């Protein structure tokens, strides 16, 4: 298993090491001269794996000039120092020293722990060679059984410092790799998954230490959002490219058992196969088809747990890119009245080509009390997507269909408006939902639905679109502080239930408090299906997870997107101030943002 790694280090009669640390990672020989009598060669076996305790690699030190390490009366110049300084490790015992070549008949070697401040220091080992005037044959000594222990574990390379007691300069050589039991999860590359579509993802699970995995024990893989696609002809089989063990394809030797939630595969289990217990085994999963639902946003996190590993581990495996946003303007219907007109549905692409070729299906709740008399107005108001209007495919159940016949090359907006409807006089008071689905919105799952519960309200007041609170005729100054729930309005202290925070260099603020700073009642800020509507001097529309913003239909792009955190919707301070016609001043030293509203 071990590879031999070599490196030339120069030791002088007054000191035998180079000044800068060089880490031994591959077979390497370097000739160095601190004096013309000084060459030695250090050979280190490939680094061992250790945890909180273990055995370091063997070290062989070979004189390149006979007498380099012994032909001096100064004991300090004949004393090699092995040091673990600047690590959490100490030596657990003194090592074994083997002499050969010119050192074979040298005599007794003294070996002990070193001293620091006249006290024994188990991070130091002194190896003192006897004096010898023999310069005939170069000597070699091997240090083995070098055991170490640590109180705390920090993974990474463990380097041993090697020098002479007479010198303060040291050379570092890698003698172990510190690992922990369990496993590490590595995602090939975090990819964007468009809502309603799929993307191939790959990841690997590697043992932290050899023999961490327990063969024939179950591993559970799960995602917190989205779902895994099944094979075309088998809904109980995952659509995956390959499963590899240490680079060898074992797809046909393992069984991935899917885990379902609401009919979708949200995880799978597998048994750990027979493994090589002498190496760090790696399980790789390639080309696993991952899908995101239209209602999803943010990141998709993969979690692995089970009796085959020590602790659950998680990594972000994909970022969700929202394909479209849907805004609905509801209807207030009068019971017993025929041929009423109203309502609007706006479907906006967040980028070009986000609507696939396929159908968009609108199903209006309300039969048998409500029926629609003719096809509403349907048009592309922005971009170049092409449509075919199918119309009402089932008037009894109020189902309307539109077909996208060509995907857009420019981000497009589809507007469906002026629904003509009649309400039977026997219709009850209440709310009636609109359900939107279709292969154009979700190619991977055409039956996935987005529901707007209060699309139509009968015998109830029209849903307020929001009336801005009339600002006063004076200047109003509102000050928010990063990380503080306290804020002031014209010097008067108030308390928020959450605090502004910084994300990617942008200060994020709860939108309800920003709206109030602009003289808008927070009650008039509307949230529906991830869409945020702020009734300012211009009607502002934003969507969670999207940087697209509209002001009276005019589209622009924000620096960062609104997010939802702990039940509150946050927006970037600089962007919302601009949209709400507020002056904003940022004080870097005090970490405060001041909003100024002038009538």
N, C-alpha and C positions, 0 to 999 in steps of 0.2 A: 504493500500500500504506500510506503513512504518513498518520496522522491528525495534525491540528494541535492541540496542547494549549497553552492559554494560562493565564497567571497573572500577577496584578499584584503587583509587589514594590516597596517604597518605599526609595529611597536618598536620603540627605541629603547636603548639601555636606560634612559631616563624617563621613558614613557612610550607606550606602544599603540596608541589609537588615533584615528583620524578625528577631526573636530566636529564635522556635521553628521547627524544620524542618517544612515542609509538603510532602508528596510529590505530584508531578504525575501523576495517573492518568486524568483526564478533562478536557475543555475547561472551564476555570475561570478567572474574572477576579475579582481581589480588589483593591480600592483601599486602600492603606495609607499612613499619613503619619507619618514620623519627624520631619519639619519641614515647614513649609508650602511649601518649595521642592523637596521630595524625591521626587515620584512617578516611577516607571519601570514599564514592562511587560516581562515576560520571556515569550517564546514558545518552546516546546520541541516539536519533532516527536515523534510517538509513539516510545517507546523502542525502539532497535534491539536485536536479539539478538546477543550476543557470547559467545565462550568465553574462552580465556586471552588472546586479543587480538582487537581489532576496532575499529570506528569508532563513536563516540558520536553521538547525535542532534544535529542542528544546533540552535544556540541563537540566538535573536534578542532583542536588548535595545533597547527603544525608550524614549526620554525621553518622559515625560508632561508635563514642564514644560521648555521650551527652556532649555538651558544647565545643566541639572541635573548633567551629568557633565563639563562643560568650563569653566564660568565660575568658576574658582577658581585662584589662583596656587599653591596647595599641590599638588605633584605626587602625593602619596599619596592626595589626595582625587579625583584624576583617574585613579587606577590601579585597574582591576578585577582581582580575584583569582579564578582558577578553581582549586579545590582538590579533590584526591582523598584527603585525609587520612581516616584510619580505614577505609581499604579496602586490599586487596592490590595495587591497580593503580597504575601510574605512566603518565605521558604518554609516548608513543613518539616524538612529534615535535610541533613547534609547529604550531598550526592556521592556517587561512586566515581573515583578517579582511576583511569586505566592509562599506564605509561607504555609507550612503544617506540620503536626505532631508536634514535639516539638517547631517549629518556629511559630505555628499558631497564638499565642497571644503575639508574640515577640515585636511588636511595629513597628514604621515606619522605613523602609529601605531607606537609602540614595543611590541615583544612579545618576551618572554624567559621563561626558567624563573625561578622564585622562589628565595629563599634561606632556609635554616634554619641557624642557628649559623654564618653567614657562608659557608656552602657551598651550591652549587647543589642545588636540591631539585626532582626531576622529578615530584613530586606537586603542584607549584604552577606556575601560569602567570600572569605579570603582563601585563596589557594597559593601556598608558598612552596616554590620549588627549591631543592637544595642547591648550594653553590657547586659549580663544576667548571673546571678549566678546560674540559674536553671540547674541542671545536671540530671534531672529525665528522660526526654524523648529525644531521638535523633531527631534533626530537619531536615527538607527537604525544599529546595527551587528550584523552576523551573524557568528557563530563557526562555522566548518565544518571538515571534514577533521580532526576532533579524534580522533586515534588513541591507543589505550591498550594496555598489555600487563601481564600478571601472572605471577608465578612460580608461584603456587598458585591453584587454582580453587575458589571457593565460590559455589554457585549462589544466585540471588536477585536483588533489585533492586540496581542500581548507581546511586548518587546523587552528583551533583556539587554541591559547595558553592560558592556565589557570594557575593562580598563586595567591600569596598573595602579597600585596603592601610591606610588610616587607621583602620579599625575592626576589631574582633575578633568582631563578630556576623555570622553567615552564614545564608543561606537555602539549603535543599537542594532540588534538583529531580532527578527521575528521568530519566536520560539513556540507560539501557540495562538490559536484563534478561540476567543471566548464566545461561547454560544449558550443558549438556554434551551431546556427541554420545551416541547410544544411544537409550534409551527409558525411559519410566516406566510402571509398571503400577499402575492404580488400580482397586480393587474398589468397586463401587457401595455395598454395605453388607454387612458380614460377617453371614451368617445361620446359624441353627441348622438342621442336617440331622439328622433322627431316623434312627437306624440302621434299616435295612430299608425306608426310604421315600425319597422324592425331594424336591428343592427347586429352584426356579428361581433361578439366580444370574446376575449381570451384571458385566462388567468392561470396562475400556478400556486400550488400549496407545497411548501418545502419544510422538511423537518428542521427544527432548531438544532438538535443534536442527533447523531446516529441513534437509532432505536427509540426515537420519540413516538413514532406511529406504532399502533398496536394492530397487527394484522387481524383481519376478520371482524374488527369493530366498526360500528356504523359512523359515518360522517354525514352531517346535515348541512346543506347549502340552502340559504334563503335570501330573498331580496325584499326590501321594504316598500318598493314601488314597482309598477310595471309588472311584466310577466314574461316567462320564457315561452317561445313558440314551440308548438308540437310539430311532429312530422306530418307531411301533407295527408298521408293515408292512414295515420295512426295517432289519434288524439291523446293516447297514453304514453307516447314516446317522445322524448326531447329531440328537437332538431339541433344536432351538434355535429361538428366536423370530426373531432377525434379526442380520445382520452389517452394520454401518454404517461408511462412510468419510466422516469429517467431517460426520456427521449424515445422509448420504445412504445409503439402503438399497441394498446391493450383494450381498444374499444369493444372488441367482441368477447373479452374476458370478464368485463364488469357489467353490472346492471344498474342503471340509474332509475330509481323509483320516484316518479313525480309526486309532488305535494300540491294539492289543489285548494283554491279559495275562490268561491263563486264561479266555478267552472274554468278558472285560469290557473296555469302552472306557475306557482310563486316560489317553488323550491324543489329540491330533490335530495334523496339520500342514496348512499352507496356504501358498500363494504370495502374497507381497506384491503387491497390485495396482498399476497405474500410479497415481502420486501427483503432487500439486502440489509441486514442489521449492522453492517460494518461501515456504511456510508450514510450521508444525508440524502434521503430519498426525496424525489420531486414528482408530484402528481400535476400534470398539465391538462387543462381543458381548453380546446381550441374550437373556434367557430361556433360558439353557443349563441343561438339567435335570441336576442333580447328585444322586447317590445315595450312601448310606453303608451299608456292610455291618455285620452284627451284631457282627462281631469287631473293628470299628474303634472307636477312641476318640481323644480329643484334637482337634486342628485339622487341616483339610485345606489343604495349601499348593499353590498354583498356581505353576508355573515356566515362563517363556518364554525360549527361546534359539534361536539360529540365525544363519546368515550374514547375515541381513538387519538384525541389530542388533549392537551392540558386545559386550556382556557379558550372561550369563544374569541374569534378574531374577526375584524370587519375592515373593509376598504370600499371606497367609492369606486364603482365599476363603470358608471356612465353618467353623463349630464343630460338632463331632459331639455330638449329644445321645443318650445311650444309652437305648434304648426299654425293654429288659427285662434282667433279670439271671436267670441260671439256676443253681441249685445242685442238685447230685446227691449223694445218699447211696448209695454203692455196695453191692454184694451179695457176700457170701462164700457161694459155692455148694458143696454137697457132691456129688461125682460119684456117680451111680448112685442118687440119692434123688429120689423123686417128690414133687410138691406142696409144695415149699418156698416160704416167704413172706418177702419182704424188699424193700428198695430204696425210694427215694423221689426224686421229681423235683419241684422247686419253681420255678415260673416267676413272677417278681415284676415288675410294671410299676413303672417309676421315676416315672411320672406317669400321670394319667388318660388313657384313650384310646390308650395306647401299643400295645396289642394291637388289630390291625385285625380286622374281620369276615373270617373265613377259617379255614383248617385249621391245626392243629398236628400234626405227624407225628413219631412216635417209632419208630425202627428199631433193634431189638436184634440185635447180632451173635451168632452162635453156632449157627445152623442148619448141619447137621442134628442137632447134639448136644443143643441146648437148645430147648425149646418151652414156650410160656406157655399155661396151662390155662384161665384166665378173665380177664375184664376187671378191671384193678386199681381201687382206689378213686380216684375223680376228683371233686374238689370245689373250689369257690371259697371260700377261707378268709378272705379279706378283700376288701372292695370289692363292686362290683355288676355285674361282667362276667357275661354269660350264656353258658352252654355247652350244646352237644349232644354227648353221648358216642356216637361212631360205633363204637368198639371195634376189635377185631382185624380188619383188612381183608385180611390175608394171613398166616395162621398159619404157613405154610411158611417165610416169611422174617421172621416176627416183627415185623410192622408194625402199630402202633396209631395211630388217628387220633381227634382231638378237634376239634370245630368251635366257634369263637367266633361266636355268633349275634348278639350285641350288644356294641358297644364300651362300655367302662366310663365312668361319670361320676365314679367314685371309683377311685383307683389300686387295682388288684386283684392278688391272689395266687392262683395255681392250684396245687393240690397233687395230685400223682399218687403214690399209695403202695400198699404191700402187693401187689407183683407176685407172682403165684403161678406157679411155674415148676418144671419137671422137667429133670434133667440126665441124659442117657444115660450108662451106665457106660463107654461107649467114648470119652467126651469127654476131650480132652487137658487137662493142667494148663496154665493160662495166663490171659490177660486177654482180655475180650470187650467191645467198644465199644458205646456208645449214641450214635446220631446223631439230632439234633433239627433239623427244618426246618419249612417251611410258610408259606403266604401270610399267616397271622395274625402271624407273627413278622417276615416280610420280604415285604411286598406287591409290591415292585419286582422281587424275585428269589426266588421261592418255593423254588427248588432250593438256595439257599444253606444250608449246613449248619454246625451246631456239634457237634463230636465230643468225647465224653468217653471216653477210651481204656480206662479201667479200671473201667467200670460194673459188670462182673461178674468176679470172680476165682475160679477153681476150684482146689480143693486147696491154697489158700494162706491164710496168716493174714489175719484181717480187718484192713482198713486202719485204722490208729489214728486216732481222732478227736481225739487230743491229750490228754495228761494233764498238768495243770499241775505244775510243779516245786514241791514243798512249800517255801514260804518259811520262813526261819528265824524263831525266836522273838524276834528283835530288830529294831530299826529299821534299814533299809537305805537309804542315801542315794546316789543316782546323779546326777552332774552332767554335763550336755552343754553345749558351747559352740558358738554359731553360727559356722559356717565352719571349725570345727576337727575333725579326725578323732580327737583325743585326748579321752577322757572318764575320769571317776573313779568308782569304787565304794567307798564308805567311805574315801575318800582315796587309794586305790590307783589308779595310772594304768593305763589300757588304751588300745588303739588300734582304731579302726574302719577299714574299708576305704573309707568315704565319709563326708562331713561333713553335718551339718544345714545348712539354708539357709532364707532368708526368701522367701516368695512371697505377694504381695498382702497384706503386713503380718502374715502367719502364719508361725510357725516350723515347718518340716517336718523330721521325723526318720525315719530308717529304722526300719520297724516291728519288725524282728528285735531291735534293741537296746532299744526301748521295752518289748517283751514280756519280755526278760530282766530289765529293771529291775523288772518286776512279778512276778518269780519263775517265769516261764514259759519253758521251753526253746524256743529259736528253731526247733528241729527239729519242734516240734509245731504251728507256724504253717503252715497249709495254703494252697496257691494252686491254683486250678482254674478255667480259662476266665475269668480276670479277677476271680474271687471270692476273697476273703481270709477265712479262718476262724481265729479266735484262741480257743483253749480256755481262757478265764479262768474266774472263778467263775460267770460267765454266758458262754454260747456267743455270741461276737461275730462277726457277718458283715458284711463291707464289700465293695464292688465298685469296681474301678478306674474313675475318671471319674464316679462317682456320689456324691452327698452323703448318700444313704440308708444308714443303718446299723441293724442289728438286733441286739438283745441278748436271747437266748432267745425270738426271734420278735417281740419288741416293737420297733416301728419308730420311729425318730427321724431327725432331719436334722442333719447336721454343718454347720459354717460353711463348710468347703471340703472338696473330695473328695481321696481318696488318688490318688497319681500314681505312674507308673513312670518312673524316670530312671536311665540308666546301669546297667540290670540290677538296680536296687534299688527296693523299694516304700516310698514315703514317706507318712506320715500327719501331720496337724497335732498338735503337742505337746499343746495344751490339750484337744483332743477325746479323744485316746487316753488321756491321764491320767485323765480323768473315767470313761471306759469301763472302765479297768483298776483303778479304785478307788485311784489314786495321788494323793497330794498333790503339786501342782506349784507351784514358786515361780520367778518370772521376774525376773532382775536386769538392768534396762535398761542400766545403766552398764557392766557386765561382759559383757553379751550371753550370759548363761548361763541354763539351765533346770535346776532341781533337782527330781528325782523322789524322793519319800519314801514308802517302803513300810513299813507297820506291821503286824505280825502281830496 
